Amino acid sequence: MDNVRISCRPHALYYERDRWIKLDSLLLKAALQEQYGAVFQALPPISPTTPAEALEYPDAVPLERRERLGVWYYACSWVDVEAATLRVFTSSYVRHLSEELFRRYSLNKGREVIHTGKGADKLVYEQERLRLVGELVWYAVGDAAEIKRLLETYYHSLGKKESQGCGQLAPYSDGSLWRVEVVDYDYSERDADGKATRGLPAERGVRYPVRPPYYVRANVTTLELPPR
């Protein structure tokens, strides 16, 4: 296993779900996509109430597993997206009823009328906050070559609204979207000053998920969280 520094540079990041971006979550999803191929999209959905025994953690995830206080987690830091934000700007648009829905709603009806001024089909004025961020950097312990391969294969953007161009990754000078470097230090849990760089199991702390999927309640435990 290597001590690894992983970085990328996203454009106009749309990320409001959480304070942190977790790389172990991205790598787990990529490993599962490789394992199942085209069948991945047909797998039973995972929800917040999915039991722990129904969750899969394949050995193909190229990260070291560690255990503390009887709780296991991946040796991979989290990126504080708020700290990485250089500027926040707002974009807006009007959400219209699609032509497909119009045809579906009006099928077999005498009048093709949709009320866009009220009700469920009302035109909606949407606002979204986009983040201009600097380079995002994670630290991990794992297989550097496999980490880079999975990230380059499955992630050309980060965050939400990727289909609208948000979070597209800017290439480095060598053309790669992800930079994965082997380093001499391990900041996957704590930085050089001893501050936590990810949630770590603790006897006292905050109830928070310790490993992906981070929205599943079965993964919630008591953690020491990184300082603001």
N, C-alpha and C positions, 0 to 999 in steps of 0.2 A: 504494500500500500504506500502511496505517495502523499506527502503534504502538498496541497494544491491551492493555488490562487486562481479564481475563475472570475472573469469580468466580461461585460458587454455594455453597449451604448445605445439605449432605445430612444427613438424620436417620440415626442408628444405622448408620453405614457399616460394611459387612463387606468388609474389604480386607486380605488376607494374602499376595497373590501377589508383591508387590514393595514396595520402599520408596517408589517414586514412582508417581504417577498422571500419565499422559502424555496431554495434550489432543490432540496431533497424531494419536494412534492413534484417538481418538474421531471426529475430523473426517474421517480417511481412511475409516473404516467408513461414516460417514454419506454421504460423497460416492459411495462404491460402491453403497450402497443406493439412492441417487437415480438413479444411472446404470443399474442393472439392474432396479429395481422389484421385482416379485414373483418374478422369476427369481433374485434375489440368494441366496435360501435354497437354491437348487439348484446353485449354483456348486461346482466341485471344491473340497474342503476344503484348507486350508493347514495344513501341519504344520511342525515344527521343521526338517525336512529338505527342504522345498520350495526349489528352486533360485531364485537371484535373478532369472533371466530369466522366471520364471513369476509374479512378483509385479507387481501393477498399482498405478500411482500416477497417477490421472487429474489433468488440469490443473484440474479443478473443486475440488480441495482448496484452500481459500481462505487458504493460508499461503505465505509467501515461502520459496523454496528457497535454501539457501546451501551453499557448498563450502569445505572446508578440507583440505589435504593430500590432495587427490584424492578426498575422501569427501563426499557431499552429505547434507544433513539439513534438516529444517524449522525455521524460525526461531520456536521455541515452547518456553517453559520447561517444567520438570516441577514438580509439587507434591510436596513431601516429606510424605507422609501421617503419618509418625511425628512429625515436628515439629508438624504441625497437630492432632495428637490431644490433646484435653484430658483425656480419661479413657477407660479401657478397662473394659468390664464383660462378664460371661459370661452367655450364654443357653444353655439346654439343652432337649433334647427326645428322645423315644424314636422311632426310625425303625421303623415297622411295615411288614410285608409288605402291599402294596396288594391290594385286592379283585380288581383286574384280573389281577395276577400269580397270585393264588390260583386263579382260574378257568382261567387258561392252564395252570398246572402240573397241575391236577386233571382236565383234559379227557381223556376216554376212560380214566380210571383207576377201579378198583373202589372205592377209598377216597379221600375228599377229606381227606388229612392232610398238613399242612405242619409240619415240625419247626422251630419258632421258637426253640428253646432251644439249637440247635447248627447248625453247617454254614453254608452260604451264605445261608440264610433266617433266620438268628438275628436276634432283635430287637437293635437297636443303640442304645446310649445316646450321643447326639451332644452335643458341646459346641462352641460357636462364640463367638469373641471379637468383640464389636461395639465400634466406636470412636465415641465422641462427639467430633466435630471442630468446630473453628471454621470460619470462612469459608475456602474453598479458593480460592486466587488463582493464576492463570497470567498470563504476559506473552507476547505474540506480535507478529509483524509480518505483516499480511495484510489482507484485506477485512473490516472490522468488521461491516458489515451482513450479509454472507454467513455469517460465523462465527456470529453470533447466530441467524440463521434456521435453520442446520443444527442447532445445539445445542438450540434450542427445539423443533424438529420431532422430533428423534430421541432426545433424552435427558431423561427425567423422573426418572431415578435413576442412581446410580453404584455400582460395585462388584459383588459377587456376591450371590446370593440375593435379587435384586430382586423376584421374584414373591412372596416372603414379606414384603415391605415394607421390606427393608433398603435403605439408601441413597436413600430418596425425597427429592427436593429440596424444600426449603421456599421458598415464593414470597417475593419482595421486596414492598415496599409498593405497587409498581405492578402486581403480579400476575405478573410474569415470573419464571421459574425461573433464568434466567441473566442476569447483568449484564455487558454488554460496553461498555467505555468507551474512547474514543480519548484517548490521553495524549501528553505531550510527550517522553517518554523511552522508551528501548528496553532492557528487561531480559530480552529473550528468550534471551540467552546469558549475560550477567553482570549482577549487581546494581550498585547505586551504589558498593559497596565493592570491586568487581572480582571478586567470588566467582562461580564458575560456577553458573548456575541450571538447567543441563541438561548432559547429556554432550556434550563437545566433542572432535572428533578431535585426537589429540595423538601425538607421537612416542614418548612414554613415558606409561604410565598403566595402566588396567585394561581387560581384554577385556570388552566389553559391547555390546549392540545400540545402534545409533545412530539408527535410524528404525523406524517400524512396518512390518509386524507385529514386535513386540519379542521374540517367542518364536522367530523364524526365525533359524537359525544363520548364514545368508548375510548377515544384517545386522550381525553382530558385528564390531567393529573395536576398535582401541586408543583409549580415551577418557580425558579428564580428567573425573572425576565431581564433582558438587557436594559440598561439604564437609558433614559432619554437624553 
